[in-house]
Amino acid sequence: MAELVPSIAGRLAYAAAFTPGLLDPQRAEPTLVSGPNGKAVKKRYAVYRNNVTVSLVNALAETFPATRRIVGEDFFRAMALVHVRQSPPTSPLLFEYGRGFAEFIEGFAPARALPHLADVARIERAWLDAYHAADAAPLAPQALAAVPPEALGAAVFTAHPAARIVRSRFAAVSIFSASRQGRPEPPREAQGPEDALITRPHLEVFVRRLPPGGATFLQDLMAGRPLGEAAQAALDAAEAFDLAGNLAGMLEAGVFTAVNTSEE
């Protein structure tokens, strides 16, 4: 075991010297890189630098197809390249890359003409996270129906691992859906704030636009607040909140996996 320590330490030192310049074209090539007779150092390292950059830009393009379609291929890749150079990966899993891309878009000056773009990207990131989330059986309607009416207000729900909510000041759900379906723009009636519910009760990921008060209601339930409190908060947020309709919608969407009415 002791013989492995120098080898491991050496590999870590090599990686520490080799990787910083991969995403920074202004950084000089590491001195440990060499070619035959000490030549071709720049070209050899440039191959690695290009491969890493292209793979990360491609990963963003795969994760955010609706965002890419909205701005066009050239604009997206130029924007993604800036993000890649500013935000190197922190995980060896490629699908984890891009968690901060929506926040980056918000501060990216050339994208300011599209203020909804960051929220569309948030929906796409939530879609991918829902896709990779753990499997779980959604709450059956019979389980909720079995709760005594007098205990319903104190009922606490367990959120499905795939359930996500994205709130937007824009018609982000309609824009996302139109882009994913290859349409140039959302329906003309799509205006104003829209909140997205992203779920995967079984094998397929679904993105739904929530009704008035729905996001407040589900966020509170997912945070562990009792049903009665969540319903009141939703009514305070939106006078048009429909409790029965939202309960039916959450069961259909598979937002929760269990309901608990005990006081323990």
C-alpha positions in Angstrom: 0.0 0.0 0.0 2.8 2.4 0.9 4.3 1.9 -2.6 1.1 3.3 -4.2 1.2 6.6 -2.3 4.0 8.2 -4.4 2.2 7.1 -7.6 -1.2 8.5 -6.5 0.5 11.7 -5.3 2.3 12.0 -8.6 -0.9 11.5 -10.6 -2.7 14.2 -8.6 0.1 16.6 -9.1 0.1 15.9 -12.8 -3.7 16.5 -13.0 -3.3 19.7 -11.0 -0.8 21.0 -13.5 -2.5 19.7 -16.6 -6.1 20.7 -16.2 -6.2 24.5 -15.4 -5.3 25.5 -18.9 -7.9 23.3 -20.6 -10.6 25.9 -20.3 -8.4 29.0 -20.4 -6.9 29.7 -23.8 -4.8 32.5 -22.4 -3.0 30.2 -20.0 0.4 28.8 -21.2 0.7 25.1 -21.8 1.9 23.1 -18.8 5.6 22.4 -18.9 5.0 18.7 -18.3 3.5 18.4 -21.8 6.0 17.5 -24.4 6.3 16.0 -27.9 9.1 14.1 -29.7 12.3 16.0 -29.0 10.3 18.6 -27.1 8.4 19.8 -30.1 4.7 20.2 -30.9 3.8 21.0 -27.4 1.2 23.7 -28.4 -0.5 21.5 -30.9 -0.7 18.5 -28.6 -2.1 20.4 -25.7 -4.5 22.3 -28.1 -6.1 19.0 -29.0 -6.9 18.3 -25.4 -8.2 21.8 -24.9 -10.4 21.7 -27.9 -11.8 18.2 -27.1 -12.7 19.3 -23.5 -14.3 22.6 -24.6 -16.3 21.0 -27.4 -17.6 18.2 -25.2 -18.9 20.6 -22.6 -20.5 22.9 -25.2 -22.2 19.8 -26.7 -23.3 18.7 -23.2 -25.1 22.1 -22.8 -26.6 21.8 -26.2 -28.1 18.4 -25.4 -29.4 19.6 -22.0 -31.0 22.8 -23.3 -32.5 22.1 -26.8 -35.4 24.5 -26.4 -33.0 27.3 -25.3 -30.8 26.5 -28.2 -33.7 26.6 -30.7 -34.9 30.0 -29.4 -31.6 31.7 -29.9 -30.2 29.7 -32.8 -27.2 27.4 -33.0 -24.5 30.0 -33.5 -25.7 32.2 -30.7 -26.2 29.3 -28.3 -22.7 27.8 -28.9 -21.0 31.2 -28.5 -22.9 31.8 -25.2 -22.2 28.2 -24.0 -18.5 28.7 -24.8 -18.3 31.7 -22.5 -20.1 29.8 -19.8 -17.7 26.8 -20.2 -14.7 29.0 -19.8 -16.2 30.7 -16.7 -17.6 27.6 -15.0 -15.6 24.4 -15.2 -17.2 21.1 -14.3 -17.3 20.1 -10.6 -18.6 16.6 -11.2 -17.2 13.7 -13.3 -20.9 13.1 -14.4 -21.5 15.0 -17.6 -25.2 15.3 -17.1 -24.6 17.2 -13.9 -22.9 20.0 -15.9 -24.9 23.2 -16.5 -26.7 23.6 -13.2 -25.7 27.3 -13.2 -26.4 27.9 -16.9 -29.7 29.6 -16.3 -28.2 32.1 -13.8 -25.4 32.7 -16.3 -27.9 33.5 -19.0 -29.6 36.1 -16.7 -26.3 38.0 -16.6 -25.2 37.4 -20.2 -25.6 40.9 -21.8 -26.3 39.7 -25.4 -29.3 37.7 -24.1 -31.0 40.6 -22.3 -33.4 41.0 -25.2 -34.9 37.7 -24.2 -35.7 38.0 -20.5 -37.7 34.7 -20.5 -34.7 32.7 -21.8 -33.2 32.0 -18.3 -36.5 30.5 -17.1 -36.9 28.3 -20.1 -33.4 27.0 -19.3 -34.5 26.4 -15.7 -37.4 24.3 -16.9 -35.0 22.3 -19.1 -32.6 21.7 -16.3 -35.5 20.6 -14.1 -36.6 18.3 -16.9 -33.2 16.6 -16.9 -33.1 16.3 -13.1 -36.6 14.7 -13.1 -35.4 12.3 -15.8 -32.5 11.1 -13.7 -34.4 11.2 -10.3 -35.0 8.0 -8.3 -38.1 5.9 -9.3 -41.0 5.9 -6.8 -44.6 4.8 -7.0 -46.9 7.9 -7.1 -49.6 8.4 -4.5 -52.7 6.5 -5.4 -56.0 8.4 -5.4 -57.5 5.8 -3.0 -54.9 6.7 -0.4 -56.0 10.3 -0.3 -59.7 9.3 -0.4 -59.1 7.1 2.7 -58.1 10.1 4.8 -61.0 11.1 7.1 -62.4 14.6 6.2 -61.6 15.9 9.7 -57.9 14.9 9.3 -57.4 16.2 5.8 -56.3 19.7 6.9 -53.4 18.2 8.9 -52.3 15.8 6.2 -48.6 16.0 5.2 -47.4 14.7 1.9 -44.1 13.1 0.8 -42.9 14.6 -2.5 -41.9 12.4 -5.4 -38.1 12.5 -6.0 -38.7 13.7 -9.6 -41.1 16.6 -8.8 -39.9 20.1 -9.5 -41.5 23.5 -9.7 -40.1 26.5 -11.8 -41.8 29.8 -11.3 -41.6 32.5 -14.0 -42.6 36.1 -14.6 -43.0 35.2 -18.2 -44.9 32.7 -20.3 -41.9 30.3 -19.9 -44.0 27.1 -20.0 -45.7 28.0 -23.3 -42.4 29.2 -24.8 -40.6 26.0 -23.6 -43.4 23.8 -25.1 -43.5 25.6 -28.4 -39.7 25.3 -28.8 -39.6 21.6 -27.8 -42.3 21.0 -30.4 -40.4 22.8 -33.1 -42.8 25.7 -33.3 -41.3 29.2 -33.8 -43.4 30.9 -31.0 -46.0 30.0 -28.4 -49.7 30.5 -28.9 -50.8 34.2 -29.1 -52.8 33.9 -25.9 -49.7 32.9 -23.9 -49.0 36.0 -21.9 -48.0 36.8 -18.3 -46.5 34.7 -15.6 -46.5 30.9 -15.9 -45.4 28.4 -13.3 -44.2 24.9 -14.4 -44.6 21.6 -12.7 -42.1 19.0 -13.9 -42.8 15.4 -12.9 -41.9 11.8 -13.9 -44.4 9.5 -12.1 -43.4 6.6 -14.3 -41.0 6.6 -17.3 -41.9 9.8 -19.1 -41.2 13.4 -17.9 -44.1 15.8 -18.1 -44.1 19.6 -18.0 -47.4 21.2 -17.0 -48.5 24.8 -16.5 -49.9 25.2 -13.1 -53.2 27.0 -12.4 -53.5 30.1 -10.2 -52.1 29.4 -6.7 -50.9 26.0 -7.8 -47.2 26.7 -7.4 -47.6 28.2 -3.9 -49.8 25.2 -2.9 -47.5 22.5 -4.2 -44.3 24.2 -3.0 -45.7 24.4 0.5 -46.8 20.7 0.4 -43.4 19.7 -0.9 -41.8 21.6 1.9 -43.8 19.6 4.5 -46.5 22.1 5.4 -50.0 20.5 6.2 -52.6 20.6 3.6 -54.8 23.2 5.4 -51.9 25.7 5.7 -50.8 25.1 2.1 -54.4 25.7 0.8 -54.7 28.9 2.8 -51.4 30.2 1.5 -52.5 29.4 -2.0 -55.8 31.3 -1.5 -53.9 34.3 -0.2 -51.7 34.2 -3.3 -54.5 33.7 -5.8 -58.2 34.3 -5.2 -59.0 32.0 -8.1 -57.3 29.0 -6.4 -59.3 25.8 -6.8 -58.5 23.3 -4.0 -60.4 20.4 -5.5 -59.0 21.0 -8.9 -55.4 21.3 -7.6 -55.7 18.1 -5.5 -57.0 16.2 -8.6 -54.2 17.6 -10.7 -51.4 16.7 -8.2 -52.7 13.1 -8.1 -52.8 12.9 -11.9 -49.3 14.3 -12.2 -47.8 12.1 -9.5 -46.3 14.9 -7.4 -46.4 12.9 -4.2 -45.7 9.3 -3.1 -47.4 9.2 0.4 -49.7 11.0 2.7 -49.4 11.0 6.5 -52.1 12.1 8.9 -50.5 11.1 12.2 -49.6 13.7 14.7 -46.4 12.1 15.7 
